Amino acid sequence: MKTRIIMMLFLGLMITTTACKKKDGASEEDKKVQMMRQKILGYWNLVEFIEETKVGNNPPEVINNDPKNVYFEFFANGRVKTNAEGEDEFDYEVKPNNKLMLWDNEQTIVELTDNKLTFKNTATSQGTTYTQTYYLTR
């Protein structure tokens, strides 16, 4: 009987410990996402835009665009205003694992500091891979 009680207490302790660890892990991820949301807010200038097209095993064709007066302004309400393709406003969302949902496409945040934001997306269609990389500064 004593052994059974000890086993039940031990099992209860393990469940409690595991549950606490999961909550702490989720909390850390939430904190990281919240910090990224805060850093991304505000006005950014697009200083470089690179497009890569890779067909099969061939070397990629790289186009290094030199944008002029293109901006992104991220607001706390989940909207971003940009003149990248005409003056327009879109939804955005910062997600875990350095992901940014923008233009209904998943972008990977490569770098995010107080003064730099770099994100990119990749898509593949019929053996061709397309990658777009956006370099922004304050």
Secondary structure in CASP SS format (residue, H / E / C, confidence):
PFRMAT SS
TARGET T0000
AUTHOR 0000-0000-0000
METHOD secondary structure of the structure
MODEL  1
M C 1.00
K H 1.00
T H 1.00
R H 1.00
I H 1.00
I H 1.00
M H 1.00
M H 1.00
L H 1.00
F H 1.00
L H 1.00
G H 1.00
L H 1.00
M H 1.00
I H 1.00
T H 1.00
T H 1.00
T H 1.00
A H 1.00
C H 1.00
K H 1.00
K H 1.00
K H 1.00
D H 1.00
G H 1.00
A H 1.00
S H 1.00
E H 1.00
E H 1.00
D H 1.00
K H 1.00
K H 1.00
V H 1.00
Q H 1.00
M H 1.00
M H 1.00
R H 1.00
Q H 1.00
K H 1.00
I H 1.00
L C 1.00
G E 1.00
Y E 1.00
W E 1.00
N E 1.00
L E 1.00
V E 1.00
E E 1.00
F E 1.00
I E 1.00
E E 1.00
E E 1.00
T E 1.00
K E 1.00
V E 1.00
G C 1.00
N C 1.00
N C 1.00
P C 1.00
P C 1.00
E E 1.00
V E 1.00
I E 1.00
N E 1.00
N E 1.00
D C 1.00
P C 1.00
K C 1.00
N C 1.00
V C 1.00
Y E 1.00
F E 1.00
E E 1.00
F E 1.00
F C 1.00
A C 1.00
N C 1.00
G C 1.00
R E 1.00
V E 1.00
K E 1.00
T E 1.00
N C 1.00
A C 1.00
E C 1.00
G C 1.00
E C 1.00
D E 1.00
E E 1.00
F E 1.00
D E 1.00
Y E 1.00
E E 1.00
V E 1.00
K E 1.00
P C 1.00
N C 1.00
N C 1.00
K E 1.00
L E 1.00
M E 1.00
L E 1.00
W C 1.00
D C 1.00
N E 1.00
E E 1.00
Q E 1.00
T E 1.00
I E 1.00
V E 1.00
E E 1.00
L E 1.00
T C 1.00
D C 1.00
N C 1.00
K E 1.00
L E 1.00
T E 1.00
F E 1.00
K E 1.00
N E 1.00
T E 1.00
A E 1.00
T E 1.00
S E 1.00
Q C 1.00
G C 1.00
T E 1.00
T E 1.00
Y E 1.00
T E 1.00
Q E 1.00
T E 1.00
Y E 1.00
Y E 1.00
L E 1.00
T E 1.00
R C 1.00
END
